[in-house]
Amino acid sequence: MDKIERNLLEQIAGLHEIPSGAYNIRSNSQSFARNVTANINIVTKEDKPGIDVYIKAGTKRESVHIPVIISQSGLEEIVYNDFYIGEDADVLIVAGCGIHNGGDARSSHDGIHAFHLAKGAKVKYVEKHYGSGDGKGERVMNPTTEVYIDKDGYMEMETVQIKGVDSTKRVTKAVLGDNATLVVSEKLMTHGTQYAETEFDVALNGENSSTHVVSRSVAKEKSHQLFLSKVSGNNKCSGHTECDAIIMDEASVQAIPEITANSIDASLIHEAAIGKIAGEQIIKLMTLGLTEKEAEEQIINGFLK
């Protein structure tokens, strides 16, 4: 693995070396390295590109890393990964994709991930996207995440895209059973002429199911963002969806939240706020010795923290 690939791996998965525990590292459409444990097995799909990850019931304090890196200009791929998390398991899953494009051809990665959480299972899922390279070729990432949570299950998703992705369509669909919970935290920044579309569709089917979806984003220069969020309350449940965006320069942001109550006992809230950085915030930081640009960066970093 060369310096560029090591940098991509560090950016999307925080890895300086091969991780401990279970992992599957994919590089330029090929399996680069894999390890399984007594409780976590990883199997290559036979009918299409991707893997199946099986986590045994009762597995605790273990992790799975499945990063994807692309450094070959012009490479386009679609990968299908399925995760089967057994009853009462509690695990960390770290994914993400990094693309370095130094050429003129379009490079893209579409990752379709499906999570199947059995009764009482808990998952923290971290997914980061990152692009680099000074070529004219586009860096495109289109992640799709499907989540199915059984009774008493819990999933926390942390998704981050801060730099270097020219175009992305991010789709998350979830179906929750009784007492199931889904918590989502999205952080997104676009610049130049980049385009980012985020779509959430959560069906609260189970009694006492709940979801909390929060997206924080910054749009700079001439970039455009579209935020779509749909929460359907089909039983006694609670749901909250929120979009907070900072808009700068000539950028544009659309936020379209939708909540549907199909039960008299559904309690649903949506919020959306789009605005520029307040001038008094910048002035206050500049009195502490920062330049205007440094003040803006400080505010943005705090907003996306």
C-alpha positions in Angstrom: 0.0 0.0 0.0 1.5 3.3 -1.1 1.5 6.7 0.6 -1.7 7.9 -1.1 -3.6 4.7 -0.2 -2.4 4.9 3.4 -3.6 8.5 3.6 -7.1 7.5 2.3 -7.3 4.7 4.9 -6.4 7.1 7.7 -8.9 9.7 6.6 -11.9 7.4 6.3 -11.2 4.8 9.0 -8.6 6.4 11.3 -6.3 3.6 10.6 -2.5 4.0 10.6 -2.0 0.2 10.3 -4.0 -3.0 9.9 -6.6 -3.0 12.6 -7.2 -5.6 15.2 -10.4 -7.7 15.2 -12.4 -8.4 12.1 -11.8 -6.4 8.9 -12.1 -6.5 5.2 -10.1 -3.8 3.3 -11.0 -3.3 -0.4 -8.6 -1.5 -2.7 -9.3 -0.7 -6.4 -12.1 -3.3 -6.6 -10.0 -6.1 -5.1 -9.9 -7.6 -1.6 -6.6 -6.3 -0.1 -6.8 -7.8 3.4 -9.2 -9.7 5.6 -9.4 -11.1 9.1 -12.2 -12.9 10.9 -12.6 -13.8 14.6 -14.4 -16.5 16.6 -17.5 -14.4 16.7 -17.4 -12.5 13.5 -17.2 -14.1 10.0 -16.8 -12.4 6.7 -17.8 -14.2 3.5 -17.4 -13.1 -0.1 -20.7 -12.9 -2.0 -20.9 -15.4 -4.9 -23.5 -13.6 -7.1 -22.3 -10.0 -7.0 -19.5 -7.9 -5.6 -19.5 -7.5 -1.9 -19.4 -9.4 1.4 -21.7 -10.9 4.1 -20.8 -10.2 7.7 -22.1 -12.5 10.3 -21.9 -11.5 14.0 -22.8 -14.2 16.5 -25.5 -13.6 19.2 -24.1 -12.2 22.4 -20.9 -10.8 20.8 -19.6 -7.8 22.9 -16.9 -5.2 22.5 -15.8 -6.3 19.1 -15.4 -4.3 15.9 -15.5 -4.7 12.1 -13.7 -2.4 9.8 -14.7 -2.5 6.1 -13.0 0.5 4.4 -12.9 1.0 0.6 -10.2 2.9 -1.2 -9.8 3.8 -4.8 -6.6 5.4 -6.3 -7.1 4.3 -9.9 -8.6 7.0 -12.0 -11.6 5.9 -14.1 -12.5 3.0 -11.8 -16.3 2.7 -11.2 -17.8 0.1 -8.9 -20.9 -1.0 -7.1 -20.5 -3.1 -3.9 -23.2 -4.9 -1.9 -22.5 -5.6 1.8 -24.9 -7.3 4.2 -24.6 -7.4 8.0 -26.4 -9.9 10.2 -26.1 -9.0 13.8 -27.2 -11.7 16.3 -29.4 -11.3 19.4 -28.0 -9.1 22.2 -24.7 -8.4 20.3 -23.1 -5.0 20.8 -20.5 -4.1 18.2 -18.8 -1.2 16.3 -18.8 -1.2 12.5 -16.5 1.2 10.7 -16.9 1.7 7.0 -16.3 4.5 4.5 -14.8 5.2 1.1 -11.8 7.3 0.0 -11.2 8.2 -3.6 -8.0 9.7 -4.9 -8.4 10.8 -8.6 -5.3 12.2 -10.2 -6.6 11.7 -13.8 -9.3 13.0 -16.1 -11.7 10.0 -15.9 -14.6 9.7 -13.5 -14.1 7.5 -10.5 -17.0 6.3 -8.4 -18.1 4.0 -5.6 -21.7 3.0 -4.9 -21.9 1.1 -1.6 -25.2 -0.6 -0.8 -25.2 -1.7 2.9 -28.0 -3.6 4.6 -28.1 -4.1 8.3 -30.3 -6.8 9.9 -30.4 -6.4 13.7 -31.9 -9.3 15.7 -33.7 -8.8 19.0 -31.8 -6.7 21.5 -28.8 -6.1 19.2 -26.8 -2.9 19.4 -24.7 -1.4 16.6 -22.6 1.8 16.3 -22.0 2.4 12.6 -19.4 5.0 11.5 -19.1 5.9 7.8 -16.8 8.6 6.4 -16.3 9.7 2.8 -13.3 11.6 1.5 -11.8 12.6 -1.8 -8.4 13.9 -2.9 -6.3 14.4 -6.1 -5.7 17.2 -8.5 -7.0 15.6 -11.6 -10.0 16.8 -13.5 -11.9 13.5 -13.2 -14.9 13.5 -10.9 -15.0 11.7 -7.5 -18.5 10.3 -7.0 -19.9 8.4 -4.0 -23.4 7.2 -3.7 -24.0 5.3 -0.4 -27.3 3.4 0.2 -28.0 2.1 3.7 -30.9 -0.1 4.6 -31.6 -0.8 8.3 -34.0 -3.4 9.7 -34.2 -3.4 13.5 -36.0 -6.1 15.5 -37.6 -5.7 18.9 -35.4 -3.8 21.5 -32.7 -3.2 18.9 -30.6 0.0 18.8 -28.5 1.5 16.0 -26.4 4.7 16.0 -25.2 6.0 12.7 -22.5 8.6 12.4 -21.9 9.7 8.8 -19.3 12.3 7.7 -18.4 13.9 4.3 -16.2 16.9 4.7 -13.9 17.2 1.7 -13.3 16.3 -1.9 -16.5 14.6 -3.1 -17.8 16.1 -6.3 -21.2 14.4 -6.3 -23.1 12.3 -3.9 -26.5 10.9 -3.3 -26.8 9.5 0.2 -29.9 7.3 0.9 -30.9 5.8 4.2 -34.0 3.7 4.7 -35.0 2.1 7.9 -37.8 -0.1 9.3 -38.1 -0.4 13.1 -39.8 -3.0 15.3 -41.2 -2.8 18.8 -39.0 -0.7 21.2 -36.4 -0.3 18.4 -34.3 2.9 18.1 -32.4 4.5 15.3 -30.2 7.6 16.0 -28.5 9.3 13.0 -25.9 12.1 13.0 -24.9 13.4 9.6 -22.1 16.0 9.0 -21.6 17.3 5.5 -19.6 20.1 3.8 -19.5 21.0 0.1 -17.5 23.6 -1.9 -16.8 24.6 -5.4 -19.6 23.3 -7.7 -20.1 20.1 -5.7 -23.6 18.5 -5.3 -24.8 16.6 -2.3 -28.2 15.0 -1.9 -29.3 13.3 1.4 -32.5 11.2 1.7 -33.8 9.6 4.9 -36.9 7.4 5.0 -37.7 5.9 8.4 -40.8 3.7 9.1 -41.7 3.5 12.8 -43.7 0.3 12.6 -43.2 -1.0 16.1 -44.8 0.0 19.3 -42.6 2.4 21.3 -40.1 2.6 18.4 -38.2 5.9 18.0 -35.8 7.8 15.8 -33.7 10.9 16.1 -32.2 12.2 12.8 -29.9 15.2 12.7 -28.1 16.6 9.7 -25.6 19.5 10.0 -24.1 20.9 6.8 -22.1 23.7 5.4 -22.4 24.8 1.8 -19.6 27.0 0.3 -18.9 28.8 -3.0 -21.3 27.5 -5.7 -22.1 24.1 -4.3 -25.7 22.8 -3.8 -27.3 20.6 -1.2 -30.6 18.9 -1.0 -31.9 17.4 2.2 -35.0 15.1 2.1 -36.3 13.5 5.3 -39.4 11.4 5.7 -40.5 9.8 9.0 -43.7 7.7 9.1 -45.3 7.0 12.5 -47.3 3.8 12.0 -47.7 2.9 15.7 -47.3 4.4 19.2 -43.9 6.0 18.6 -41.7 9.1 18.6 -39.7 10.6 15.9 -37.6 13.8 15.4 -35.8 15.0 12.2 -33.7 18.1 12.1 -31.7 19.8 9.4 -29.3 22.7 10.3 -27.3 24.3 7.5 -24.8 27.2 7.1 -24.9 28.8 3.7 -21.9 30.8 2.3 -20.9 32.6 -0.8 -23.1 31.7 -3.8 -24.2 28.3 -2.5 -27.7 27.0 -2.2 -29.5 24.6 0.2 -32.9 23.0 0.0 -34.4 21.2 3.1 -37.6 19.2 2.7 -38.6 17.5 5.9 -41.8 15.3 5.9 -43.5 13.6 8.8 -46.6 11.4 8.5 -48.6 10.1 11.5 -50.7 7.0 10.7 -51.4 6.4 14.4 -53.1 8.6 17.0 -50.3 7.7 19.3 -47.5 8.8 17.0 -45.5 11.9 18.2 -43.4 13.4 15.4 -41.4 16.6 15.1 -39.4 18.1 12.2 -37.1 21.1 12.2 -35.1 22.9 9.5 -32.9 25.9 9.7 -30.7 27.5 7.0 -28.7 30.7 7.6 -25.4 32.4 7.2 -22.7 32.9 9.9 -23.7 35.7 12.2 -21.5 38.8 11.8 -21.2 39.3 15.6 -19.7 35.8 15.9 -17.0 36.6 13.4 -16.3 40.0 15.1 -16.1 38.4 18.5 -13.4 35.9 17.3 -11.5 38.6 15.4 -11.2 40.6 18.7 -9.3 37.6 20.0 -6.7 37.9 17.3 -8.1 35.7 14.5 -8.4 36.8 10.9 -11.9 36.8 9.3 -11.1 33.5 7.5 -9.7 31.9 10.6 -12.9 33.0 12.5 -15.1 31.5 9.8 -13.2 28.2 10.0 -13.4 28.1 13.8 -17.2 28.6 13.6 -17.6 25.9 10.9 -15.4 23.4 12.8 -17.5 24.0 16.0 -20.7 23.6 14.0 -19.7 20.3 12.5 -18.0 18.9 15.6 
